[in-house]
């Protein structure tokens, strides 16, 4: 049973976060989880090759560029009305990553942080979307969320944060939405099982994406996608590079009307 869009918007405004249960079907959860394990290995090898592994254990970035189940997931999440309500208009994917939380392998995501670098107060500039690929429990590192802290500029002390933060406990297939101003941290996994999640940030279309997902996916693959997914990957808010690309009728422009 979904919470309503009105309830979602209300919780995001007041609490700063909300869990929407049962969003992603089990079969797709399984496919995405399997692909995440393989993609994480590719990302890890790339970091190591470039001398950047550091405290990044279990993290994978820009999964949308892999296509496959990650692209299918984007088209399967039925929360567009909630997204549009939060931003008061259209939005696109700014980043699309994943985290494999393993016992005794903490990474930077376990530090208290917010995912937007400039505090935006009541201006809706970024929304976090976390898809649970495993059940989130207190034992396997359910995310810490400091309720209401999206309304506060200053970073809390670690002691104050961990003493009062709520925990995002849920089931595989649930989706956690939270204002990107919210102070949060991944929990520590004390079990012997992996705890996997997809982490996506959404922004208004005029924000520069962390990776050019349209170019990464290619025109041939994008042509087969429904308009809803094209919107989310930023296909309707691209930057022209020639005058011919600029001088086009509205329905063929690279930056379409209604994108903000």
C-alpha positions as CSV (number, residue, x, y, z in Angstrom):
1,X,0.0,0.0,0.0
2,X,1.6,3.3,-1.1
3,X,1.5,6.4,1.0
4,X,-0.2,9.1,-1.0
5,X,1.7,11.8,-2.8
6,X,0.2,14.4,-0.3
7,X,1.5,12.4,2.6
8,X,4.9,12.0,0.9
9,X,5.2,15.8,0.3
10,X,4.0,16.5,3.8
11,X,6.6,14.2,5.4
12,X,9.4,15.5,3.2
13,X,8.5,19.1,4.2
14,X,8.2,18.5,7.9
15,X,10.3,15.4,8.8
16,X,12.7,15.6,5.8
17,X,12.2,11.9,4.9
18,X,9.7,9.2,4.2
19,X,9.7,5.5,3.3
20,X,7.4,4.4,0.5
21,X,6.8,0.6,0.9
22,X,6.6,-2.0,-1.8
23,X,7.6,0.1,-4.8
24,X,9.9,-2.2,-6.7
25,X,8.8,-5.8,-7.5
26,X,11.0,-8.6,-6.1
27,X,12.1,-9.9,-9.5
28,X,13.5,-6.5,-10.5
29,X,15.1,-6.1,-7.0
30,X,16.9,-9.4,-7.6
31,X,18.2,-8.3,-11.0
32,X,19.4,-4.9,-9.8
33,X,21.1,-6.5,-6.8
34,X,23.0,-9.0,-9.0
35,X,24.1,-6.3,-11.4
36,X,25.2,-4.0,-8.6
37,X,27.6,-6.6,-7.3
38,X,29.2,-6.9,-10.7
39,X,29.2,-3.1,-11.3
40,X,30.8,-2.5,-7.9
41,X,33.7,-4.7,-9.0
42,X,34.1,-2.7,-12.2
43,X,34.1,0.6,-10.3
44,X,36.5,-0.7,-7.7
45,X,38.9,-1.8,-10.4
46,X,38.7,1.6,-12.1
47,X,39.4,3.4,-8.8
48,X,42.4,1.2,-8.1
49,X,43.8,1.7,-11.6
50,X,43.6,5.5,-11.0
51,X,44.9,5.3,-7.4
52,X,41.6,6.5,-5.9
53,X,40.4,3.6,-3.8
54,X,40.7,5.2,-0.3
55,X,37.7,4.8,1.9
56,X,35.3,3.9,-0.9
57,X,34.7,0.2,-0.1
58,X,31.4,-1.1,-1.5
59,X,30.5,2.1,-3.4
60,X,29.6,2.2,-7.1
61,X,29.0,5.4,-9.1
62,X,27.0,6.3,-12.2
63,X,25.3,2.9,-12.6
64,X,22.9,4.3,-15.1
65,X,25.7,4.3,-17.7
66,X,25.7,0.4,-17.4
67,X,22.1,0.3,-18.7
68,X,20.4,-3.0,-18.2
69,X,18.5,-3.5,-14.9
70,X,19.6,-0.1,-13.6
71,X,17.8,1.6,-16.6
72,X,14.8,-0.7,-16.1
73,X,14.6,0.3,-12.4
74,X,14.4,4.0,-13.3
75,X,11.4,3.2,-15.5
76,X,9.7,1.1,-12.9
77,X,9.5,3.5,-10.0
78,X,6.0,5.0,-10.0
79,X,6.7,8.1,-8.1
80,X,6.8,10.8,-10.8
81,X,4.0,12.7,-9.2
82,X,5.8,12.8,-5.9
83,X,9.0,14.0,-7.7
84,X,7.2,16.7,-9.6
85,X,5.4,17.8,-6.4
86,X,8.6,18.1,-4.5
87,X,10.3,20.2,-7.3
88,X,7.1,22.0,-8.4
89,X,8.0,20.9,-11.9
90,X,10.2,18.4,-13.8
91,X,13.3,16.8,-12.6
92,X,16.2,14.7,-13.8
93,X,18.8,12.3,-12.4
94,X,21.8,14.1,-11.1
95,X,23.7,11.0,-9.9
96,X,22.9,7.3,-9.8
97,X,25.0,5.1,-7.6
98,X,24.9,2.1,-5.3
99,X,26.3,0.9,-2.0
100,X,27.2,-2.6,-0.8
101,X,27.5,-2.4,3.0
102,X,29.6,-5.2,4.3
103,X,30.7,-6.2,7.8
104,X,33.9,-4.4,8.9
105,X,34.1,-2.5,5.6
106,X,32.9,1.0,6.4
107,X,33.3,3.7,3.8
108,X,32.8,7.5,3.6
109,X,29.0,7.0,3.4
110,X,29.1,6.0,7.1
111,X,30.2,9.6,8.0
112,X,27.6,12.1,9.0
113,X,26.9,14.2,5.8
114,X,24.4,15.8,3.6
115,X,24.4,15.2,-0.2
116,X,23.9,18.7,-1.4
117,X,27.1,20.8,-0.9
118,X,25.3,24.2,-0.6
119,X,22.6,24.4,2.0
120,X,19.4,25.4,0.1
121,X,17.0,25.8,3.1
122,X,13.4,25.7,1.7
123,X,14.4,25.8,-1.9
124,X,13.9,22.3,-3.4
125,X,17.2,21.8,-5.3
126,X,17.9,18.1,-4.7
127,X,16.0,15.0,-3.6
128,X,17.6,11.7,-2.5
129,X,16.0,8.4,-3.5
130,X,17.3,5.1,-2.0
131,X,16.0,1.8,-3.2
132,X,16.4,-1.0,-0.7
133,X,17.7,-4.2,-2.4
134,X,17.8,-6.1,0.9
135,X,15.8,-5.7,4.1
136,X,17.2,-2.8,6.1
137,X,17.6,-3.7,9.7
138,X,19.3,-2.2,12.7
139,X,21.9,-5.0,12.6
140,X,22.9,-4.6,8.9
141,X,23.3,-0.9,8.9
142,X,19.9,0.8,8.2
143,X,20.5,4.4,7.3
144,X,20.6,7.0,10.2
145,X,18.4,10.1,9.5
146,X,18.3,13.1,11.7
147,X,14.6,14.1,11.4
148,X,14.0,17.7,10.7
149,X,17.7,18.5,10.1
150,X,17.0,19.6,6.5
151,X,15.8,22.8,8.2
152,X,19.1,23.4,10.0
153,X,22.2,24.9,8.5
154,X,24.9,23.6,10.8
155,X,26.3,20.1,11.0
156,X,25.4,18.3,14.3
157,X,28.2,16.7,16.3
158,X,28.6,13.0,15.8
159,X,27.5,12.4,19.4
160,X,24.3,14.4,19.0
161,X,23.5,12.9,15.6
162,X,23.9,9.2,16.6
163,X,22.1,9.8,19.9
164,X,18.9,11.1,18.3
165,X,18.8,10.0,14.6
166,X,16.0,7.8,13.4
167,X,16.8,4.6,11.4
168,X,15.4,3.7,7.9
169,X,14.2,0.2,8.7
170,X,12.4,-1.4,5.7
171,X,12.0,-4.2,3.3
172,X,13.7,-5.0,0.0
173,X,11.8,-3.1,-2.7
174,X,10.9,-0.1,-0.4
175,X,12.1,3.3,-1.4
176,X,13.4,5.9,1.0
177,X,13.0,9.5,-0.1
178,X,14.7,12.3,1.7
179,X,15.5,16.0,1.3
180,X,19.2,16.3,0.3
181,X,19.7,18.9,3.1
182,X,19.0,16.2,5.6
183,X,22.0,15.1,7.7
184,X,22.3,11.3,7.4
185,X,24.8,8.4,7.5
186,X,24.9,4.8,6.5
187,X,24.8,2.4,9.5
188,X,27.4,-0.1,10.4
189,X,26.7,-3.7,9.2
190,X,27.4,-6.1,12.1
191,X,26.0,-9.2,10.2
192,X,27.8,-11.5,7.8
193,X,25.4,-10.7,4.9
194,X,25.8,-7.9,2.4
195,X,23.3,-5.0,2.6
196,X,22.7,-3.5,-0.8
197,X,21.0,-0.3,-2.0
198,X,20.7,2.0,-5.0
199,X,21.2,5.7,-4.3
200,X,19.9,8.3,-6.7
201,X,19.8,12.1,-6.5
202,X,17.3,14.1,-8.4
203,X,17.5,17.8,-9.3
204,X,15.7,20.4,-11.5
205,X,16.7,19.9,-15.2
206,X,18.8,23.0,-15.3
207,X,21.4,21.5,-12.9
208,X,24.5,20.0,-14.5
209,X,24.5,16.2,-14.1
210,X,27.5,14.5,-12.5
211,X,27.9,12.3,-15.6
212,X,26.5,12.9,-19.1
213,X,24.1,9.9,-18.9
214,X,22.6,10.6,-22.4
215,X,26.0,10.4,-24.0
216,X,27.0,7.4,-21.9
217,X,23.9,5.5,-23.0
218,X,23.9,6.6,-26.7
219,X,21.2,7.7,-29.1
220,X,20.3,4.2,-30.2
221,X,19.5,2.9,-26.8
222,X,17.7,6.1,-25.7
223,X,15.5,6.0,-28.8
224,X,13.8,2.9,-27.4
225,X,13.0,4.4,-24.1
226,X,9.6,5.9,-23.0
227,X,9.4,9.7,-22.7
228,X,9.2,9.3,-18.9
229,X,12.6,7.7,-18.7
230,X,14.1,10.1,-21.3
231,X,12.9,12.9,-19.0
232,X,14.6,11.5,-16.0
233,X,18.0,10.8,-17.7
234,X,18.1,14.4,-18.9
235,X,17.4,13.8,-22.6
236,X,15.0,16.8,-22.8
237,X,17.4,19.2,-21.1
238,X,20.6,18.7,-23.0
239,X,23.0,21.5,-24.1
240,X,23.1,22.1,-27.9
241,X,26.6,22.2,-29.5
242,X,25.8,23.7,-32.9
243,X,23.4,26.3,-34.3
244,X,21.5,23.5,-36.2
245,X,20.9,21.9,-32.8
246,X,19.8,25.2,-31.3
247,X,17.5,26.3,-34.2
248,X,14.8,23.6,-33.9
249,X,11.0,23.7,-33.4
250,X,10.0,23.2,-29.7
251,X,9.2,19.5,-29.9
252,X,12.7,18.8,-31.4
253,X,14.8,21.1,-29.2
254,X,17.6,19.6,-27.1
255,X,16.3,21.7,-24.2
256,X,12.6,21.3,-24.4
257,X,10.0,23.7,-23.0
258,X,8.8,23.1,-19.5
259,X,12.2,22.1,-18.1
260,X,12.6,25.1,-15.9
